[in-house]
Amino acid sequence: MKTIKAYKKQLAKDVETFLEDGPATVTAIETTLKELFPFAPHQLSSAEKIFEQNLAEHGFDAYNSVLAKCLPATRDLLAKGISHILLLERFISLNVPAMEDGNNFGVSVQMVVAKALKDIRESWTKKLEAIPSYYSSRADSVDKLGLSKTTQSVSKTETDTSSTGGKDGEEKKQCAVGTKEEKTTGGSKPDAHRVKHVVAIDLQCYADLQSTLALLVDGYMTVLDNLEKNKDKLTAPKGTSGGGSNMSMY
């Protein structure tokens, strides 16, 4: 039991740190939104022109330079957010009191907050799991452009030769001759609609990532607000002296 008490004590400190750092965390996400997402949600047409330009300059199968920064940043922030929610869920779970009759309002508060945390965590997890699908969809779309591809093949022929005489009498020698062949396929001008499809996939990903970070900010704000309002009930649902509390979730 001493181990559990020590763990709960450390957990409480971690939650305090989360609450103290909460505003800075929200500010960091908002800063990422401003710095890595130059186009507002209503400016996707402007983003489309830049993305098309990017393809023309760097090749139809090149990375989107904007998304190359947005994707890893969003993935990291989502993973961090999920770890924070897991911490809070663990904190509430370990502070649920023994089951008994009466004075269960605080426990009800714990259950409601825990349910809200679970919903947020599952929503963020789905967003995180969806990120790899972008690469698959874009690769398939680029493949349908019919871009020029060069393949190499090497064939090797080995022959044995023998000779007599010499220091050791009969000698056997092996000779290998290799030939390399390159083959180029495709190379026709990509269909304009196929190119638009590649750009559309990039735009959709951009919009999804942008909205994801906006939802991340909203989620953090909701969590911080609920924790600050109900901190006493979440920590001691029966009250420090067994009495009730007038704290509310709202």
Secondary structure, DSSP 8 states (H G I E B T S, - for coil): -HHHHHHHHHHHHHHHHHHHHHHHHHHHHHHHHHHH--S-TT-HHHHHHHHHHHHHHH-TTS--TTHHHHHHHHHHHHHHHHHHHHHHHHHHHTT-----SS--HHHHHHHHHHHHHHHHHHHHHHHHHHHHHHHHHHHHHHHTT---EEEEEEEEEEEEEEE--STTSSEEEEEEEEEEEEEEE--S---HHHHHHHHHHHHHHHHHHHHHHHHHHHHHHHHHHHHHHHHHHHH-TT-TTS--------
